[in-house]
Amino acid sequence: MISVAARDHFAGRSPVRFGVGEFIDLSVLSADVTPPAGLRWFIESDTSGGTLTNVTATNDGTALYTAGHTAGAVTLVLKVLSGPKAGPTLAKTHFTVVTPTDAVMVQKPGSHLYHEHRIYPVGFLGNVFLRPTDVSFSNVYFQENTCKGEGKGYLSGLNGKSHEIGTVVPVGKGNASKGSPVLGDDSVWVRRAHTPYADGYFLWPIPWHIGARVPSPGKKPLDSKPFTTANHHATADATGRATIEKKGAGPFSRVPDDPKSGSR
């Protein structure tokens, strides 16, 4: 009997699906090999690009598999290296490596909406959780990429505004109910101070990227890939009401007469 165990173990996670970059410990719980003989793991096939490290030189059937940086199917085999039963495959395991396919944003618990009295601003602090939720993405990095905004009406002054490339942020441990958390806060806001108020909207279609390799400072991960788009969407109307939403968080709204609150 063999054990295939993710190091980031949490209730509700899949035993046959793992996130890109995950660490998976392989071991032998019992083996029908008499007398004792060397046991070693090998990669039979792997379209994710993973790597296998045999932990000890004694070939005791323990190894560390590191999931690759792309989605793919993996087959690992345990073989007998010595003794009268040397050669054949003793055990085989199959599993799948997956990349993030989506994410959701929520307002940071305990935070307040941003607003300045008597003008048009609104904003919030957001937290991001990667999906699917049944694997861990704790060994990947998250980053917002660049795009151009579209603004019309009252918010036409923001038309063509560039979204700068974001900071590379690590991801936390898996969670079957929420997903793997991006370990940082996202300040989401819009502000215009002029009157008269009027109808308008602004949209930033921000590409969200992940990568499994450690990046150089100020740069995106070496294997950075887009996996979803987060629409940063704001509206205005003739009363000065400001609304904002992003990737499932919101819409949140404030009017000019609302009291000052929060910060950005």
Summary of the structure (lengths in Angstrom):
residues: 264
radius of gyration: 24.7
end to end distance: 54.8
largest distance: 89.0
contacts: 865
relative contact order: 0.18
helix: 1%
strand: 50%
